[in-house]
Amino acid sequence: MPDPAVDPVLARRAAIARLVAAGQRVGYALFGLAMVLFFVGLVTGYTQLLTNAIVGCLLAGSLILAPSIVFGYAVKAAEREEQGLGSGH
């Protein structure tokens, strides 16, 4: 496999893979925070601020996580295609 520093396509794919990994970490962390806040509200009672924080975490997590998952599958498919494994069809 060629060196990613030499091949611009591999370098770009590696950069996208790093962004995907970061996006997935942030997205799942926001979902986790929303769950923690939900249970805090369940125990202590929900305030408008807490409810807004939960909804905000879910919205931001979704906006970040959805494209990260899609691009993650794209990077993996490109790597499989490059290795000659194809899609199996």
C-alpha positions in Angstrom: 0.0 0.0 0.0 1.5 3.4 -0.9 2.6 5.9 1.7 -0.3 8.2 2.7 2.1 11.1 2.7 2.8 10.6 -1.0 -0.6 9.6 -2.3 -3.0 12.6 -1.9 -6.1 10.4 -2.0 -4.8 8.3 0.9 -3.8 11.4 2.8 -7.3 12.9 2.3 -9.0 9.6 3.3 -6.8 9.5 6.5 -7.8 13.1 7.3 -11.5 12.2 6.8 -11.1 9.1 9.0 -9.6 11.3 11.8 -12.5 13.7 11.5 -15.0 10.8 11.5 -13.4 9.3 14.7 -13.6 12.7 16.4 -17.1 13.3 15.3 -18.2 9.9 16.6 -16.6 10.5 20.0 -18.2 13.9 20.3 -21.6 12.6 19.1 -21.7 9.6 21.4 -20.4 11.8 24.3 -23.3 14.2 23.8 -25.8 11.3 23.8 -24.2 10.0 27.0 -24.4 13.5 28.6 -28.1 13.7 27.5 -28.7 10.3 29.3 -27.0 11.5 32.4 -28.9 14.7 32.5 -32.2 12.8 31.9 -31.6 10.6 34.9 -30.5 13.7 37.0 -33.8 15.3 36.0 -35.7 12.1 36.8 -34.2 12.1 40.4 -34.2 15.8 41.1 -37.0 17.1 38.9 -36.9 18.7 35.5 -36.3 22.4 35.1 -36.5 24.4 31.9 -32.7 24.7 31.8 -32.2 21.0 32.3 -34.8 20.1 29.6 -33.2 22.5 27.2 -29.8 21.0 27.9 -31.0 17.5 27.3 -32.7 18.5 24.0 -29.6 20.5 23.0 -27.3 17.5 23.6 -29.6 15.2 21.6 -29.8 17.7 18.7 -26.1 18.5 18.6 -25.2 14.8 19.0 -27.5 13.8 16.1 -26.2 16.6 13.9 -22.6 15.5 14.5 -23.0 11.8 14.7 -25.2 11.1 11.6 -22.7 12.4 9.0 -19.8 10.9 11.0 -21.4 7.5 10.7 -22.1 7.9 7.0 -18.6 9.1 6.2 -17.2 6.3 8.4 -18.9 3.7 6.3 -17.6 5.5 3.1 -14.0 5.4 4.3 -14.3 1.7 5.2 -15.9 0.9 1.8 -13.1 2.8 0.0 -10.5 0.9 2.0 -12.1 -2.4 1.1 -12.4 -1.4 -2.5 -8.7 -0.5 -2.6 -7.7 -3.8 -1.1 -9.7 -5.5 -3.9 -12.4 -7.0 -1.6 -15.1 -4.9 -3.2 -18.7 -4.9 -1.9 -19.3 -8.6 -2.4 -21.8 -8.1 -5.2 
